Structure formats: structure tokens, C-alpha cells
């Protein structure tokens, strides 16, 4: 059975009961999985008011209490992983193994926040006057509103929920309407773990309508969003008009630099597998492949060969390595990248076509001979499409990698310590991965620079956006 869908407000699961609903579709076969209720304006106000009431007491709760609840959620995540992962694959499309991997990592995130929330410290400042005492306190900011995407529905939601709750805040979360089951599972687990009513509230609905209502409310104090750059700018602008704190984890267009001295074939096969993770629908997916001239032919051959053998299909089918795109509107979006590439003289050497007989599938695609201003080189594709181009020397490679206004993640392959140091110093990206893929661990900060966002999630920075600094002095 697919996950029951509802609102979750003030500790209650609220069914449709006459509210507008939308169909939730399995992207692998177009079957209707369920009907998701949309929140009314009254529901949104009820969620905000519940969060405000709960904040009065939750802000004073013991870090031990918060930690205990987060630990229970971590264990429940592990206990229920098979069921949650199956539902996630049904509505999101990724292979079951990837869904299970997401759940395991999310349990680690809950455990990390359970530990870190017990270590939110202030400090004492030595006074100039010996009769004065000076303190710095870190206090929860208040009611938070958060908006999370459909590509990693559990992961992106638990990061924000665990950080807000661990900091002593309360939260109203609008999850992804296309893949809602994982967020419903989160609500159920916090409910079962004993989280007081109102600390966590889940709503659904038309994204622009819901975001405007929640952000403009005088109750909300903090906005957290993961999604595209254009939408992030709109929400940040709206929050800025009310002087509200924001954390924005926005899109990127992650460059890859493979140097001549790298283990080229190993890098190619690693990158091919990483590229088709979640059908390329990953904000840190490698998306611009810059290969130094002497390594180019060897890289292209191994990269294309690996992608040509990828098994595409229903995420629940045995052996599936890449599932469908997560919803129907992604198919024409990816097709436009390929059409523009062909019009700009690009050579499609693998894939390039949608396969729509059963669901929303798009072939792993490799394109060469693209100019730097092609659509695929300047806009994030968010799909299984890879442009591969040459560069000559380190200066040119760095210049190409830094040429866009985005700066989320980046990837470098070299066996030279000198090159690795130079590139890690010069790349304009919030995350630089050298010879492996090492981002997104609970203990490491995740975030970008330039137009790819504001703030970080994870690591010791994880609570920064959910706390305010108060200075107290007395004599």
C-alpha cells in the first residue's frame, strides 16, 4: 500500500475532507498512486498559529529532550527504511537501492543533529570593568517556514526539520507535491517519537500561493528553501522585504576538470555512474565535463561505454540502474537542451531521445563539440545529459569552470598535488571534490556561493541559520 497522504497540523493528520486535491503519479508507469490534499488559507494560518503556540515552550526545552526525539527519529528511519524507500521509488522514480541509500544517510543526519544540538554554546567576554559581566547567548530564531524539492524528498526535508527542531525552533514545511510520501513518513515518525503538537507542521498546495502566504505572515521569522535559482531569488526577495533570515540551497551547473595526469578511465567510469544517479536530477550532479586535451579521447570512450550499458527502467525492477525523470514536464525540458545542442553544431554521440512508452524516461546522453554559449553549457540541465568538451591548460580549465554565475559543487581529477591545490584554491564553488565524491555527509557543510545560495546545511554550521545572537551585559 502507498503512503496515506494528508496535512499534518498541530499534531493532527488532516485528510482531504472537501479540500482540493491533486493526483500523485508514478513516473515509471503513469499510474495514479494517491490524492494529495491542498491546504486552504485557513489551514496555512492554523499551521502558523500552531507553530507559534508551540514555540513558546519548545524554545525553552532541554537540548537533551530535543536530542532524544531526533535519535528516536533516526532509529525509526532505519526500522521503516524498506517501506519508506518503496514509496519513494513509487512517486519519485529513483531505483530502490538509491531510495534505501537516501534513507540510511538521513538516519545519520538525524543522529548528527541529535548530537550537535546538545552543543549549542554561547560565550563569556572578558569585561573592561571588573564589576561587569558580559555574555553572548545563542537563541532559537522562532517559527521557520521551509520549502523542499522533489528530487531528494526525504533528505532535503530532514535536513531542515532536524536543524530547526534541534535549535529549539518550530517549523511549517511545504514538501514536494510530486513526491510527497517521504515527507509524510517524516511527519509520522516525529509524531510517533513524541514531538509536541505544533513543533512540526506539514502543508501542501500551489507553491507560489503557499510560499507567499507563509513568508509574508508576521509569525514566520526564518525561510529555508532548496530549489532552482529563479525561485530562490523570488523567495529571498520576498523574505528580504520583511527582513527575514534565509537559507537558500539553490541550483548549480557543476564543472568537472579531468587533467591529463589523472587515472582517466577510472575517472570516466566513476563520473558516468555518478551522472545517472537519480537520472541526473541532483543539484550537485556533474554537468559540465571539461577534459584536458591529451586525456579527451580516452575519457570520452570510457565515459560513453559505461553510459551505454546503463540499465534503465522501473525503479522497483531488479537490476535497474536509472529510473525515469520524476514528472512529465521534465521530458520536454531535457529535450530542449538536446535540440539546442544540435542546432548549435553539437554532436550527439549517445542517446538524445525520450522513451515514453511506459513512463517519463530519457536516455543517458553524451554531446560533444559544443560552443561555450550553448544552452547545455550555460543552464543546469537537471537530467541525464552530459556535454564533454576539451581544454588545454590549467588556466583555461579554471576559467571555464568559473565562467557561470553558479557556484555549488565541482569535481577535479588529477594525480598532481600542485594542480589539486591550485584548483581547489581558485574554483568558485562551495564544494570541491578531488578524485572522489565526498559531499553531503552530515558532518560536512553543504552549500554554495555566488547565485547558488546563501548559508550551509550540515556540519557545525548546520544551526547557524536557526539561531540569533543576544548580548547580555550587567553589573
Secondary structure, DSSP 8 states (H G I E B T S, - for coil): ------EEETTEEE--TT--EEEEE-TTT--EEEEEE---HHHHHHHHHHHHHHHHHHTTS-HHHHHHHHHHHHHHHHHTHHHHHHHHHHHH---HHHHHHHHHHHHHHHHHHHHHGGG---EEE--SSTT-EEEEEEEE--EEEEE--STTHHHHHHHHHHHHHHHT-EEEEE--SSS-HHHHHHHHHHHHTT--TTSEEEE-S-HHHHHHHHHHSTTEEEEEEES-HHHHHHHHHHHHTTT-EEEEE----EEEEE-TTS-HHHHHHHHHHHHTGGGG--TT-EEEEEEEHHHHHHHHHHHHHHHHT--BS-TTSTT--B---SSTHHHHHHHHHHHHHHHTT-EEEE---EE-SSSSEE--EEEES--TTSHHHHS---SSEEEEEEE-SHHHHHHHHTSSSEESEEEEE-S-HHHHHHHHHH---SEEEESS-----TTS-B--EETTEES-BSGGGTTGGGEEEEEEEE-
